[in-house]
Amino acid sequence: MWIATTILNLIIGIQPIQEIVVEKGSASFSLAAPSGVFTSHGTYAITTNEQHKKIVGSLTSPLPPQVQLTIHLEAPKGAKSLGPMTLSEGEKNLVTEVGPVAQKALRITYVLSCKTPLPSDTYTNCIRLTLTD
């Protein structure tokens, strides 16, 4: 009896996953006073299967000169939050040492400070959060 055997190579490709999503809340402020300190909260979710990642944050355009926005991200398991950071158009490290993780409902705290009164108007900006190397 003749038996034929063949050997197949099995190749498994694991694609990198890098996702960060703001789940709940936005940095929306409706100011009752023209100046002061105002706080807002939200949550985010993160999923990655890679090592040595970080979360950076920035604004898409400058804020009025008398306004400052800080953001604080709760770190996922195994990572390190750098605490409240003032955002600008340049990227700021917010969370470092991010490794493989899938976690939801991580707290975001936004603090808007107005040093001097702002004129009545609507100001719009975007906060960019990026999971990167």
Buried (B, 14 or more C-beta within 10 A) or exposed (E): EEEEEEEEEEEEEEEEEBEBEBEEBEBEBEBEEEBEEBEBEBBBBBBBEBEEBBBBBBBEEEBEEEBBBBBBBBBBEEBEBBEEBEBBEEBBEBBBBBBEBEBEEBBBBBBBBBEEEBEEEEEEBEBEBEBEE
